[in-house]
């Protein structure tokens, strides 16, 4: 098969020309403006939850939260103190509690006592019972007896030997089997 003398250069130009045209346009086109957003106006910073107006809890909200709290904690061995409602902006709890210890056999002390919702206390009790204590027994051959409440430090566990009664502190990361 023979090509016409002009066919080869024409074919080369047809292949190379689109490639050259694409190479010169490296920047993708800008998206279209959102028609629902105002043009030329700057976005306002969102109002943080704590900066919003504080509307106190109603008596019904507090009563309902206390009833829900009693139900959430009914199956849990917990030493706690009921606190007055907390509210700052839209953040807060209508029935917070101050948790001093959770569980029995062993009792896990919270040091210093921690303010939390009843739902969080119930979840903490479940986590200690179903995750932390089995891991402590498996990895350290002992049980956790104290949880240090420190928001800016890595939590550590005070464990007590079932055999000797000796205690030792372990960072949370040390409970992870390597």
Chimera marker file (.cmm) of the C-alpha trace (Angstrom):
<marker_set name="trace">
<marker id="1" x="0.000" y="0.000" z="0.000" r="1" g="1" b="0" radius="0.5"/>
<marker id="2" x="1.464" y="3.337" z="-1.006" r="1" g="1" b="0" radius="0.5"/>
<marker id="3" x="0.536" y="6.713" z="0.388" r="1" g="1" b="0" radius="0.5"/>
<marker id="4" x="0.206" y="9.891" z="-1.506" r="1" g="1" b="0" radius="0.5"/>
<marker id="5" x="3.300" y="12.070" z="-0.816" r="1" g="1" b="0" radius="0.5"/>
<marker id="6" x="1.172" y="14.622" z="1.056" r="1" g="1" b="0" radius="0.5"/>
<marker id="7" x="-0.711" y="11.996" z="3.125" r="1" g="1" b="0" radius="0.5"/>
<marker id="8" x="2.152" y="11.286" z="5.576" r="1" g="1" b="0" radius="0.5"/>
<marker id="9" x="2.821" y="14.931" z="6.527" r="1" g="1" b="0" radius="0.5"/>
<marker id="10" x="-0.930" y="15.595" z="6.722" r="1" g="1" b="0" radius="0.5"/>
<marker id="11" x="-1.408" y="12.609" z="9.044" r="1" g="1" b="0" radius="0.5"/>
<marker id="12" x="1.485" y="13.772" z="11.237" r="1" g="1" b="0" radius="0.5"/>
<marker id="13" x="-0.022" y="17.266" z="11.474" r="1" g="1" b="0" radius="0.5"/>
<marker id="14" x="-3.445" y="15.833" z="12.378" r="1" g="1" b="0" radius="0.5"/>
<marker id="15" x="-1.895" y="13.826" z="15.234" r="1" g="1" b="0" radius="0.5"/>
<marker id="16" x="0.544" y="16.472" z="16.549" r="1" g="1" b="0" radius="0.5"/>
<marker id="17" x="-1.683" y="19.552" z="16.263" r="1" g="1" b="0" radius="0.5"/>
<marker id="18" x="-4.256" y="18.502" z="18.935" r="1" g="1" b="0" radius="0.5"/>
<marker id="19" x="-1.414" y="17.516" z="21.282" r="1" g="1" b="0" radius="0.5"/>
<marker id="20" x="0.228" y="20.932" z="20.901" r="1" g="1" b="0" radius="0.5"/>
<marker id="21" x="-3.091" y="22.680" z="21.456" r="1" g="1" b="0" radius="0.5"/>
<marker id="22" x="-3.665" y="20.705" z="24.704" r="1" g="1" b="0" radius="0.5"/>
<marker id="23" x="-0.139" y="21.332" z="26.029" r="1" g="1" b="0" radius="0.5"/>
<marker id="24" x="-0.637" y="25.104" z="25.919" r="1" g="1" b="0" radius="0.5"/>
<marker id="25" x="-3.767" y="24.933" z="28.123" r="1" g="1" b="0" radius="0.5"/>
<marker id="26" x="-2.476" y="23.447" z="31.416" r="1" g="1" b="0" radius="0.5"/>
<marker id="27" x="-4.924" y="25.349" z="33.626" r="1" g="1" b="0" radius="0.5"/>
<marker id="28" x="-8.397" y="23.822" z="33.918" r="1" g="1" b="0" radius="0.5"/>
<marker id="29" x="-11.332" y="26.181" z="33.475" r="1" g="1" b="0" radius="0.5"/>
<marker id="30" x="-12.748" y="27.842" z="36.585" r="1" g="1" b="0" radius="0.5"/>
<marker id="31" x="-16.053" y="26.479" z="37.864" r="1" g="1" b="0" radius="0.5"/>
<marker id="32" x="-19.189" y="28.537" z="37.397" r="1" g="1" b="0" radius="0.5"/>
<marker id="33" x="-20.234" y="30.741" z="40.299" r="1" g="1" b="0" radius="0.5"/>
<marker id="34" x="-22.920" y="29.511" z="42.643" r="1" g="1" b="0" radius="0.5"/>
<marker id="35" x="-26.008" y="31.531" z="41.647" r="1" g="1" b="0" radius="0.5"/>
<marker id="36" x="-27.372" y="31.315" z="45.234" r="1" g="1" b="0" radius="0.5"/>
<marker id="37" x="-24.300" y="32.937" z="46.799" r="1" g="1" b="0" radius="0.5"/>
<marker id="38" x="-23.925" y="36.704" z="46.733" r="1" g="1" b="0" radius="0.5"/>
<marker id="39" x="-21.237" y="37.942" z="44.393" r="1" g="1" b="0" radius="0.5"/>
<marker id="40" x="-18.437" y="39.987" z="45.907" r="1" g="1" b="0" radius="0.5"/>
<marker id="41" x="-19.495" y="39.393" z="49.520" r="1" g="1" b="0" radius="0.5"/>
<marker id="42" x="-17.048" y="37.815" z="51.920" r="1" g="1" b="0" radius="0.5"/>
<marker id="43" x="-18.082" y="34.769" z="53.885" r="1" g="1" b="0" radius="0.5"/>
<marker id="44" x="-18.834" y="35.467" z="57.535" r="1" g="1" b="0" radius="0.5"/>
<marker id="45" x="-17.093" y="33.427" z="60.212" r="1" g="1" b="0" radius="0.5"/>
<marker id="46" x="-19.462" y="30.929" z="61.823" r="1" g="1" b="0" radius="0.5"/>
<marker id="47" x="-20.662" y="31.617" z="65.362" r="1" g="1" b="0" radius="0.5"/>
<marker id="48" x="-19.068" y="29.098" z="67.708" r="1" g="1" b="0" radius="0.5"/>
<marker id="49" x="-21.420" y="27.022" z="69.904" r="1" g="1" b="0" radius="0.5"/>
<marker id="50" x="-20.129" y="28.647" z="73.118" r="1" g="1" b="0" radius="0.5"/>
<marker id="51" x="-20.571" y="32.135" z="71.644" r="1" g="1" b="0" radius="0.5"/>
<marker id="52" x="-24.254" y="31.662" z="70.873" r="1" g="1" b="0" radius="0.5"/>
<marker id="53" x="-26.859" y="32.988" z="73.319" r="1" g="1" b="0" radius="0.5"/>
<marker id="54" x="-27.362" y="30.768" z="76.362" r="1" g="1" b="0" radius="0.5"/>
<marker id="55" x="-30.944" y="29.660" z="76.773" r="1" g="1" b="0" radius="0.5"/>
<marker id="56" x="-31.407" y="27.885" z="80.125" r="1" g="1" b="0" radius="0.5"/>
<marker id="57" x="-32.771" y="24.341" z="80.291" r="1" g="1" b="0" radius="0.5"/>
<marker id="58" x="-36.495" y="24.155" z="80.953" r="1" g="1" b="0" radius="0.5"/>
<marker id="59" x="-37.766" y="22.345" z="84.059" r="1" g="1" b="0" radius="0.5"/>
<marker id="60" x="-39.206" y="19.648" z="81.782" r="1" g="1" b="0" radius="0.5"/>
<marker id="61" x="-35.855" y="19.142" z="79.998" r="1" g="1" b="0" radius="0.5"/>
<marker id="62" x="-34.094" y="18.771" z="83.364" r="1" g="1" b="0" radius="0.5"/>
<marker id="63" x="-36.739" y="16.376" z="84.731" r="1" g="1" b="0" radius="0.5"/>
<marker id="64" x="-36.683" y="14.263" z="81.547" r="1" g="1" b="0" radius="0.5"/>
<marker id="65" x="-32.871" y="14.149" z="81.581" r="1" g="1" b="0" radius="0.5"/>
<marker id="66" x="-32.816" y="13.057" z="85.240" r="1" g="1" b="0" radius="0.5"/>
<marker id="67" x="-35.317" y="10.271" z="84.480" r="1" g="1" b="0" radius="0.5"/>
<marker id="68" x="-33.244" y="9.138" z="81.483" r="1" g="1" b="0" radius="0.5"/>
<marker id="69" x="-30.135" y="9.306" z="83.679" r="1" g="1" b="0" radius="0.5"/>
<marker id="70" x="-31.633" y="7.041" z="86.324" r="1" g="1" b="0" radius="0.5"/>
<marker id="71" x="-32.573" y="4.529" z="83.611" r="1" g="1" b="0" radius="0.5"/>
<marker id="72" x="-29.095" y="4.660" z="81.989" r="1" g="1" b="0" radius="0.5"/>
<marker id="73" x="-27.353" y="4.041" z="85.320" r="1" g="1" b="0" radius="0.5"/>
<marker id="74" x="-29.744" y="1.466" z="86.838" r="1" g="1" b="0" radius="0.5"/>
<marker id="75" x="-27.618" y="-1.558" z="85.863" r="1" g="1" b="0" radius="0.5"/>
<marker id="76" x="-24.288" y="0.098" z="86.667" r="1" g="1" b="0" radius="0.5"/>
<marker id="77" x="-22.414" y="0.109" z="89.959" r="1" g="1" b="0" radius="0.5"/>
<marker id="78" x="-21.372" y="3.757" z="90.149" r="1" g="1" b="0" radius="0.5"/>
<marker id="79" x="-20.503" y="6.268" z="92.850" r="1" g="1" b="0" radius="0.5"/>
<marker id="80" x="-21.609" y="9.716" z="91.693" r="1" g="1" b="0" radius="0.5"/>
<marker id="81" x="-23.070" y="13.035" z="92.736" r="1" g="1" b="0" radius="0.5"/>
<marker id="82" x="-25.897" y="14.786" z="90.838" r="1" g="1" b="0" radius="0.5"/>
<marker id="83" x="-24.835" y="18.263" z="89.670" r="1" g="1" b="0" radius="0.5"/>
<marker id="84" x="-26.964" y="21.279" z="88.707" r="1" g="1" b="0" radius="0.5"/>
<marker id="85" x="-27.682" y="21.778" z="84.988" r="1" g="1" b="0" radius="0.5"/>
<marker id="86" x="-24.783" y="23.118" z="82.883" r="1" g="1" b="0" radius="0.5"/>
<marker id="87" x="-25.263" y="25.384" z="79.878" r="1" g="1" b="0" radius="0.5"/>
<marker id="88" x="-22.870" y="27.603" z="77.896" r="1" g="1" b="0" radius="0.5"/>
<marker id="89" x="-24.173" y="28.799" z="74.543" r="1" g="1" b="0" radius="0.5"/>
<marker id="90" x="-25.765" y="25.728" z="72.965" r="1" g="1" b="0" radius="0.5"/>
<marker id="91" x="-23.411" y="23.353" z="74.832" r="1" g="1" b="0" radius="0.5"/>
<marker id="92" x="-24.183" y="21.718" z="78.139" r="1" g="1" b="0" radius="0.5"/>
<marker id="93" x="-26.071" y="18.983" z="79.962" r="1" g="1" b="0" radius="0.5"/>
<marker id="94" x="-29.421" y="19.251" z="81.733" r="1" g="1" b="0" radius="0.5"/>
<marker id="95" x="-28.514" y="16.535" z="84.281" r="1" g="1" b="0" radius="0.5"/>
<marker id="96" x="-24.710" y="16.203" z="84.597" r="1" g="1" b="0" radius="0.5"/>
<marker id="97" x="-23.114" y="13.977" z="87.230" r="1" g="1" b="0" radius="0.5"/>
<marker id="98" x="-19.758" y="13.956" z="89.006" r="1" g="1" b="0" radius="0.5"/>
<marker id="99" x="-18.417" y="10.395" z="88.701" r="1" g="1" b="0" radius="0.5"/>
<marker id="100" x="-16.139" y="9.240" z="91.537" r="1" g="1" b="0" radius="0.5"/>
<marker id="101" x="-15.909" y="5.510" z="90.731" r="1" g="1" b="0" radius="0.5"/>
<marker id="102" x="-17.400" y="2.925" z="88.410" r="1" g="1" b="0" radius="0.5"/>
<marker id="103" x="-17.814" y="-0.805" z="88.809" r="1" g="1" b="0" radius="0.5"/>
<marker id="104" x="-17.144" y="-3.361" z="91.491" r="1" g="1" b="0" radius="0.5"/>
<marker id="105" x="-14.774" y="-6.287" z="91.566" r="1" g="1" b="0" radius="0.5"/>
<marker id="106" x="-12.745" y="-4.176" z="91.045" r="1" g="1" b="0" radius="0.5"/>
<marker id="107" x="-14.049" y="-0.712" z="91.777" r="1" g="1" b="0" radius="0.5"/>
<marker id="108" x="-12.366" y="1.733" z="89.356" r="1" g="1" b="0" radius="0.5"/>
<marker id="109" x="-11.760" y="5.122" z="90.978" r="1" g="1" b="0" radius="0.5"/>
<marker id="110" x="-11.870" y="8.227" z="88.773" r="1" g="1" b="0" radius="0.5"/>
<marker id="111" x="-9.178" y="10.615" z="90.032" r="1" g="1" b="0" radius="0.5"/>
<marker id="112" x="-10.050" y="13.455" z="90.175" r="1" g="1" b="0" radius="0.5"/>
<marker id="113" x="-13.801" y="12.850" z="89.834" r="1" g="1" b="0" radius="0.5"/>
<marker id="114" x="-15.105" y="13.701" z="86.352" r="1" g="1" b="0" radius="0.5"/>
<marker id="115" x="-18.176" y="15.692" z="85.308" r="1" g="1" b="0" radius="0.5"/>
<marker id="116" x="-20.078" y="13.908" z="82.525" r="1" g="1" b="0" radius="0.5"/>
<marker id="117" x="-23.486" y="12.984" z="81.231" r="1" g="1" b="0" radius="0.5"/>
<marker id="118" x="-25.173" y="9.795" z="82.375" r="1" g="1" b="0" radius="0.5"/>
<marker id="119" x="-24.934" y="8.346" z="78.861" r="1" g="1" b="0" radius="0.5"/>
<marker id="120" x="-21.163" y="8.878" z="78.909" r="1" g="1" b="0" radius="0.5"/>
<marker id="121" x="-20.903" y="7.302" z="82.380" r="1" g="1" b="0" radius="0.5"/>
<marker id="122" x="-22.844" y="4.246" z="81.152" r="1" g="1" b="0" radius="0.5"/>
<marker id="123" x="-20.597" y="3.966" z="78.082" r="1" g="1" b="0" radius="0.5"/>
<marker id="124" x="-17.487" y="4.344" z="80.257" r="1" g="1" b="0" radius="0.5"/>
<marker id="125" x="-18.717" y="1.551" z="82.551" r="1" g="1" b="0" radius="0.5"/>
<marker id="126" x="-19.384" y="-0.711" z="79.569" r="1" g="1" b="0" radius="0.5"/>
<marker id="127" x="-15.943" y="0.076" z="78.066" r="1" g="1" b="0" radius="0.5"/>
<marker id="128" x="-14.155" y="-0.621" z="81.353" r="1" g="1" b="0" radius="0.5"/>
<marker id="129" x="-16.039" y="-3.883" z="81.839" r="1" g="1" b="0" radius="0.5"/>
<marker id="130" x="-15.917" y="-5.227" z="78.290" r="1" g="1" b="0" radius="0.5"/>
<marker id="131" x="-12.622" y="-3.845" z="76.924" r="1" g="1" b="0" radius="0.5"/>
<marker id="132" x="-10.211" y="-2.415" z="79.492" r="1" g="1" b="0" radius="0.5"/>
<marker id="133" x="-10.467" y="-5.023" z="82.261" r="1" g="1" b="0" radius="0.5"/>
<marker id="134" x="-10.187" y="-8.042" z="79.910" r="1" g="1" b="0" radius="0.5"/>
<marker id="135" x="-7.155" y="-6.431" z="78.183" r="1" g="1" b="0" radius="0.5"/>
<marker id="136" x="-5.544" y="-5.610" z="81.540" r="1" g="1" b="0" radius="0.5"/>
<marker id="137" x="-6.009" y="-9.203" z="82.694" r="1" g="1" b="0" radius="0.5"/>
<marker id="138" x="-4.711" y="-10.628" z="79.400" r="1" g="1" b="0" radius="0.5"/>
<marker id="139" x="-1.729" y="-8.297" z="78.924" r="1" g="1" b="0" radius="0.5"/>
<marker id="140" x="-0.792" y="-7.320" z="82.482" r="1" g="1" b="0" radius="0.5"/>
<marker id="141" x="-2.273" y="-10.231" z="84.490" r="1" g="1" b="0" radius="0.5"/>
<marker id="142" x="-4.082" y="-7.774" z="86.739" r="1" g="1" b="0" radius="0.5"/>
<marker id="143" x="-7.007" y="-5.339" z="86.805" r="1" g="1" b="0" radius="0.5"/>
<marker id="144" x="-7.386" y="-1.576" z="86.485" r="1" g="1" b="0" radius="0.5"/>
<marker id="145" x="-8.290" y="0.047" z="89.831" r="1" g="1" b="0" radius="0.5"/>
<marker id="146" x="-7.933" y="3.765" z="89.028" r="1" g="1" b="0" radius="0.5"/>
<marker id="147" x="-8.471" y="5.940" z="85.984" r="1" g="1" b="0" radius="0.5"/>
<marker id="148" x="-6.644" y="9.260" z="86.107" r="1" g="1" b="0" radius="0.5"/>
<marker id="149" x="-8.779" y="12.084" z="84.750" r="1" g="1" b="0" radius="0.5"/>
<marker id="150" x="-6.374" y="14.321" z="82.846" r="1" g="1" b="0" radius="0.5"/>
<marker id="151" x="-7.613" y="15.967" z="79.665" r="1" g="1" b="0" radius="0.5"/>
<marker id="152" x="-4.215" y="17.150" z="78.401" r="1" g="1" b="0" radius="0.5"/>
<marker id="153" x="-2.143" y="14.057" z="79.242" r="1" g="1" b="0" radius="0.5"/>
<marker id="154" x="-2.286" y="10.559" z="77.859" r="1" g="1" b="0" radius="0.5"/>
<marker id="155" x="-4.466" y="8.573" z="80.282" r="1" g="1" b="0" radius="0.5"/>
<marker id="156" x="-2.770" y="5.945" z="82.353" r="1" g="1" b="0" radius="0.5"/>
<marker id="157" x="-4.107" y="3.101" z="84.434" r="1" g="1" b="0" radius="0.5"/>
<marker id="158" x="-3.283" y="2.239" z="88.021" r="1" g="1" b="0" radius="0.5"/>
<marker id="159" x="-3.338" y="-1.542" z="88.134" r="1" g="1" b="0" radius="0.5"/>
<marker id="160" x="-3.288" y="-3.682" z="91.258" r="1" g="1" b="0" radius="0.5"/>
<marker id="161" x="-1.982" y="-7.218" z="91.413" r="1" g="1" b="0" radius="0.5"/>
<marker id="162" x="-4.559" y="-9.785" z="92.486" r="1" g="1" b="0" radius="0.5"/>
<marker id="163" x="-1.778" y="-11.852" z="94.111" r="1" g="1" b="0" radius="0.5"/>
<marker id="164" x="0.388" y="-9.297" z="95.949" r="1" g="1" b="0" radius="0.5"/>
<marker id="165" x="-1.768" y="-6.176" z="96.116" r="1" g="1" b="0" radius="0.5"/>
<marker id="166" x="1.096" y="-4.126" z="94.566" r="1" g="1" b="0" radius="0.5"/>
<marker id="167" x="0.104" y="-1.245" z="92.285" r="1" g="1" b="0" radius="0.5"/>
<marker id="168" x="1.737" y="0.131" z="89.137" r="1" g="1" b="0" radius="0.5"/>
<marker id="169" x="0.947" y="2.842" z="86.597" r="1" g="1" b="0" radius="0.5"/>
<marker id="170" x="0.721" y="1.994" z="82.901" r="1" g="1" b="0" radius="0.5"/>
<marker id="171" x="0.110" y="4.369" z="79.977" r="1" g="1" b="0" radius="0.5"/>
<marker id="172" x="-2.998" y="3.597" z="77.909" r="1" g="1" b="0" radius="0.5"/>
<marker id="173" x="-0.805" y="2.738" z="74.917" r="1" g="1" b="0" radius="0.5"/>
<marker id="174" x="0.929" y="0.031" z="76.952" r="1" g="1" b="0" radius="0.5"/>
<marker id="175" x="-2.302" y="-1.977" z="77.145" r="1" g="1" b="0" radius="0.5"/>
<marker id="176" x="-2.158" y="-2.577" z="73.398" r="1" g="1" b="0" radius="0.5"/>
<marker id="177" x="-0.591" y="-5.953" z="72.672" r="1" g="1" b="0" radius="0.5"/>
<marker id="178" x="2.350" y="-5.565" z="70.344" r="1" g="1" b="0" radius="0.5"/>
<link id1="1" id2="2" r="1" g="1" b="0" radius="0.2"/>
<link id1="2" id2="3" r="1" g="1" b="0" radius="0.2"/>
<link id1="3" id2="4" r="1" g="1" b="0" radius="0.2"/>
<link id1="4" id2="5" r="1" g="1" b="0" radius="0.2"/>
<link id1="5" id2="6" r="1" g="1" b="0" radius="0.2"/>
<link id1="6" id2="7" r="1" g="1" b="0" radius="0.2"/>
<link id1="7" id2="8" r="1" g="1" b="0" radius="0.2"/>
<link id1="8" id2="9" r="1" g="1" b="0" radius="0.2"/>
<link id1="9" id2="10" r="1" g="1" b="0" radius="0.2"/>
<link id1="10" id2="11" r="1" g="1" b="0" radius="0.2"/>
<link id1="11" id2="12" r="1" g="1" b="0" radius="0.2"/>
<link id1="12" id2="13" r="1" g="1" b="0" radius="0.2"/>
<link id1="13" id2="14" r="1" g="1" b="0" radius="0.2"/>
<link id1="14" id2="15" r="1" g="1" b="0" radius="0.2"/>
<link id1="15" id2="16" r="1" g="1" b="0" radius="0.2"/>
<link id1="16" id2="17" r="1" g="1" b="0" radius="0.2"/>
<link id1="17" id2="18" r="1" g="1" b="0" radius="0.2"/>
<link id1="18" id2="19" r="1" g="1" b="0" radius="0.2"/>
<link id1="19" id2="20" r="1" g="1" b="0" radius="0.2"/>
<link id1="20" id2="21" r="1" g="1" b="0" radius="0.2"/>
<link id1="21" id2="22" r="1" g="1" b="0" radius="0.2"/>
<link id1="22" id2="23" r="1" g="1" b="0" radius="0.2"/>
<link id1="23" id2="24" r="1" g="1" b="0" radius="0.2"/>
<link id1="24" id2="25" r="1" g="1" b="0" radius="0.2"/>
<link id1="25" id2="26" r="1" g="1" b="0" radius="0.2"/>
<link id1="26" id2="27" r="1" g="1" b="0" radius="0.2"/>
<link id1="27" id2="28" r="1" g="1" b="0" radius="0.2"/>
<link id1="28" id2="29" r="1" g="1" b="0" radius="0.2"/>
<link id1="29" id2="30" r="1" g="1" b="0" radius="0.2"/>
<link id1="30" id2="31" r="1" g="1" b="0" radius="0.2"/>
<link id1="31" id2="32" r="1" g="1" b="0" radius="0.2"/>
<link id1="32" id2="33" r="1" g="1" b="0" radius="0.2"/>
<link id1="33" id2="34" r="1" g="1" b="0" radius="0.2"/>
<link id1="34" id2="35" r="1" g="1" b="0" radius="0.2"/>
<link id1="35" id2="36" r="1" g="1" b="0" radius="0.2"/>
<link id1="36" id2="37" r="1" g="1" b="0" radius="0.2"/>
<link id1="37" id2="38" r="1" g="1" b="0" radius="0.2"/>
<link id1="38" id2="39" r="1" g="1" b="0" radius="0.2"/>
<link id1="39" id2="40" r="1" g="1" b="0" radius="0.2"/>
<link id1="40" id2="41" r="1" g="1" b="0" radius="0.2"/>
<link id1="41" id2="42" r="1" g="1" b="0" radius="0.2"/>
<link id1="42" id2="43" r="1" g="1" b="0" radius="0.2"/>
<link id1="43" id2="44" r="1" g="1" b="0" radius="0.2"/>
<link id1="44" id2="45" r="1" g="1" b="0" radius="0.2"/>
<link id1="45" id2="46" r="1" g="1" b="0" radius="0.2"/>
<link id1="46" id2="47" r="1" g="1" b="0" radius="0.2"/>
<link id1="47" id2="48" r="1" g="1" b="0" radius="0.2"/>
<link id1="48" id2="49" r="1" g="1" b="0" radius="0.2"/>
<link id1="49" id2="50" r="1" g="1" b="0" radius="0.2"/>
<link id1="50" id2="51" r="1" g="1" b="0" radius="0.2"/>
<link id1="51" id2="52" r="1" g="1" b="0" radius="0.2"/>
<link id1="52" id2="53" r="1" g="1" b="0" radius="0.2"/>
<link id1="53" id2="54" r="1" g="1" b="0" radius="0.2"/>
<link id1="54" id2="55" r="1" g="1" b="0" radius="0.2"/>
<link id1="55" id2="56" r="1" g="1" b="0" radius="0.2"/>
<link id1="56" id2="57" r="1" g="1" b="0" radius="0.2"/>
<link id1="57" id2="58" r="1" g="1" b="0" radius="0.2"/>
<link id1="58" id2="59" r="1" g="1" b="0" radius="0.2"/>
<link id1="59" id2="60" r="1" g="1" b="0" radius="0.2"/>
<link id1="60" id2="61" r="1" g="1" b="0" radius="0.2"/>
<link id1="61" id2="62" r="1" g="1" b="0" radius="0.2"/>
<link id1="62" id2="63" r="1" g="1" b="0" radius="0.2"/>
<link id1="63" id2="64" r="1" g="1" b="0" radius="0.2"/>
<link id1="64" id2="65" r="1" g="1" b="0" radius="0.2"/>
<link id1="65" id2="66" r="1" g="1" b="0" radius="0.2"/>
<link id1="66" id2="67" r="1" g="1" b="0" radius="0.2"/>
<link id1="67" id2="68" r="1" g="1" b="0" radius="0.2"/>
<link id1="68" id2="69" r="1" g="1" b="0" radius="0.2"/>
<link id1="69" id2="70" r="1" g="1" b="0" radius="0.2"/>
<link id1="70" id2="71" r="1" g="1" b="0" radius="0.2"/>
<link id1="71" id2="72" r="1" g="1" b="0" radius="0.2"/>
<link id1="72" id2="73" r="1" g="1" b="0" radius="0.2"/>
<link id1="73" id2="74" r="1" g="1" b="0" radius="0.2"/>
<link id1="74" id2="75" r="1" g="1" b="0" radius="0.2"/>
<link id1="75" id2="76" r="1" g="1" b="0" radius="0.2"/>
<link id1="76" id2="77" r="1" g="1" b="0" radius="0.2"/>
<link id1="77" id2="78" r="1" g="1" b="0" radius="0.2"/>
<link id1="78" id2="79" r="1" g="1" b="0" radius="0.2"/>
<link id1="79" id2="80" r="1" g="1" b="0" radius="0.2"/>
<link id1="80" id2="81" r="1" g="1" b="0" radius="0.2"/>
<link id1="81" id2="82" r="1" g="1" b="0" radius="0.2"/>
<link id1="82" id2="83" r="1" g="1" b="0" radius="0.2"/>
<link id1="83" id2="84" r="1" g="1" b="0" radius="0.2"/>
<link id1="84" id2="85" r="1" g="1" b="0" radius="0.2"/>
<link id1="85" id2="86" r="1" g="1" b="0" radius="0.2"/>
<link id1="86" id2="87" r="1" g="1" b="0" radius="0.2"/>
<link id1="87" id2="88" r="1" g="1" b="0" radius="0.2"/>
<link id1="88" id2="89" r="1" g="1" b="0" radius="0.2"/>
<link id1="89" id2="90" r="1" g="1" b="0" radius="0.2"/>
<link id1="90" id2="91" r="1" g="1" b="0" radius="0.2"/>
<link id1="91" id2="92" r="1" g="1" b="0" radius="0.2"/>
<link id1="92" id2="93" r="1" g="1" b="0" radius="0.2"/>
<link id1="93" id2="94" r="1" g="1" b="0" radius="0.2"/>
<link id1="94" id2="95" r="1" g="1" b="0" radius="0.2"/>
<link id1="95" id2="96" r="1" g="1" b="0" radius="0.2"/>
<link id1="96" id2="97" r="1" g="1" b="0" radius="0.2"/>
<link id1="97" id2="98" r="1" g="1" b="0" radius="0.2"/>
<link id1="98" id2="99" r="1" g="1" b="0" radius="0.2"/>
<link id1="99" id2="100" r="1" g="1" b="0" radius="0.2"/>
<link id1="100" id2="101" r="1" g="1" b="0" radius="0.2"/>
<link id1="101" id2="102" r="1" g="1" b="0" radius="0.2"/>
<link id1="102" id2="103" r="1" g="1" b="0" radius="0.2"/>
<link id1="103" id2="104" r="1" g="1" b="0" radius="0.2"/>
<link id1="104" id2="105" r="1" g="1" b="0" radius="0.2"/>
<link id1="105" id2="106" r="1" g="1" b="0" radius="0.2"/>
<link id1="106" id2="107" r="1" g="1" b="0" radius="0.2"/>
<link id1="107" id2="108" r="1" g="1" b="0" radius="0.2"/>
<link id1="108" id2="109" r="1" g="1" b="0" radius="0.2"/>
<link id1="109" id2="110" r="1" g="1" b="0" radius="0.2"/>
<link id1="110" id2="111" r="1" g="1" b="0" radius="0.2"/>
<link id1="111" id2="112" r="1" g="1" b="0" radius="0.2"/>
<link id1="112" id2="113" r="1" g="1" b="0" radius="0.2"/>
<link id1="113" id2="114" r="1" g="1" b="0" radius="0.2"/>
<link id1="114" id2="115" r="1" g="1" b="0" radius="0.2"/>
<link id1="115" id2="116" r="1" g="1" b="0" radius="0.2"/>
<link id1="116" id2="117" r="1" g="1" b="0" radius="0.2"/>
<link id1="117" id2="118" r="1" g="1" b="0" radius="0.2"/>
<link id1="118" id2="119" r="1" g="1" b="0" radius="0.2"/>
<link id1="119" id2="120" r="1" g="1" b="0" radius="0.2"/>
<link id1="120" id2="121" r="1" g="1" b="0" radius="0.2"/>
<link id1="121" id2="122" r="1" g="1" b="0" radius="0.2"/>
<link id1="122" id2="123" r="1" g="1" b="0" radius="0.2"/>
<link id1="123" id2="124" r="1" g="1" b="0" radius="0.2"/>
<link id1="124" id2="125" r="1" g="1" b="0" radius="0.2"/>
<link id1="125" id2="126" r="1" g="1" b="0" radius="0.2"/>
<link id1="126" id2="127" r="1" g="1" b="0" radius="0.2"/>
<link id1="127" id2="128" r="1" g="1" b="0" radius="0.2"/>
<link id1="128" id2="129" r="1" g="1" b="0" radius="0.2"/>
<link id1="129" id2="130" r="1" g="1" b="0" radius="0.2"/>
<link id1="130" id2="131" r="1" g="1" b="0" radius="0.2"/>
<link id1="131" id2="132" r="1" g="1" b="0" radius="0.2"/>
<link id1="132" id2="133" r="1" g="1" b="0" radius="0.2"/>
<link id1="133" id2="134" r="1" g="1" b="0" radius="0.2"/>
<link id1="134" id2="135" r="1" g="1" b="0" radius="0.2"/>
<link id1="135" id2="136" r="1" g="1" b="0" radius="0.2"/>
<link id1="136" id2="137" r="1" g="1" b="0" radius="0.2"/>
<link id1="137" id2="138" r="1" g="1" b="0" radius="0.2"/>
<link id1="138" id2="139" r="1" g="1" b="0" radius="0.2"/>
<link id1="139" id2="140" r="1" g="1" b="0" radius="0.2"/>
<link id1="140" id2="141" r="1" g="1" b="0" radius="0.2"/>
<link id1="141" id2="142" r="1" g="1" b="0" radius="0.2"/>
<link id1="142" id2="143" r="1" g="1" b="0" radius="0.2"/>
<link id1="143" id2="144" r="1" g="1" b="0" radius="0.2"/>
<link id1="144" id2="145" r="1" g="1" b="0" radius="0.2"/>
<link id1="145" id2="146" r="1" g="1" b="0" radius="0.2"/>
<link id1="146" id2="147" r="1" g="1" b="0" radius="0.2"/>
<link id1="147" id2="148" r="1" g="1" b="0" radius="0.2"/>
<link id1="148" id2="149" r="1" g="1" b="0" radius="0.2"/>
<link id1="149" id2="150" r="1" g="1" b="0" radius="0.2"/>
<link id1="150" id2="151" r="1" g="1" b="0" radius="0.2"/>
<link id1="151" id2="152" r="1" g="1" b="0" radius="0.2"/>
<link id1="152" id2="153" r="1" g="1" b="0" radius="0.2"/>
<link id1="153" id2="154" r="1" g="1" b="0" radius="0.2"/>
<link id1="154" id2="155" r="1" g="1" b="0" radius="0.2"/>
<link id1="155" id2="156" r="1" g="1" b="0" radius="0.2"/>
<link id1="156" id2="157" r="1" g="1" b="0" radius="0.2"/>
<link id1="157" id2="158" r="1" g="1" b="0" radius="0.2"/>
<link id1="158" id2="159" r="1" g="1" b="0" radius="0.2"/>
<link id1="159" id2="160" r="1" g="1" b="0" radius="0.2"/>
<link id1="160" id2="161" r="1" g="1" b="0" radius="0.2"/>
<link id1="161" id2="162" r="1" g="1" b="0" radius="0.2"/>
<link id1="162" id2="163" r="1" g="1" b="0" radius="0.2"/>
<link id1="163" id2="164" r="1" g="1" b="0" radius="0.2"/>
<link id1="164" id2="165" r="1" g="1" b="0" radius="0.2"/>
<link id1="165" id2="166" r="1" g="1" b="0" radius="0.2"/>
<link id1="166" id2="167" r="1" g="1" b="0" radius="0.2"/>
<link id1="167" id2="168" r="1" g="1" b="0" radius="0.2"/>
<link id1="168" id2="169" r="1" g="1" b="0" radius="0.2"/>
<link id1="169" id2="170" r="1" g="1" b="0" radius="0.2"/>
<link id1="170" id2="171" r="1" g="1" b="0" radius="0.2"/>
<link id1="171" id2="172" r="1" g="1" b="0" radius="0.2"/>
<link id1="172" id2="173" r="1" g="1" b="0" radius="0.2"/>
<link id1="173" id2="174" r="1" g="1" b="0" radius="0.2"/>
<link id1="174" id2="175" r="1" g="1" b="0" radius="0.2"/>
<link id1="175" id2="176" r="1" g="1" b="0" radius="0.2"/>
<link id1="176" id2="177" r="1" g="1" b="0" radius="0.2"/>
<link id1="177" id2="178" r="1" g="1" b="0" radius="0.2"/>
</marker_set>
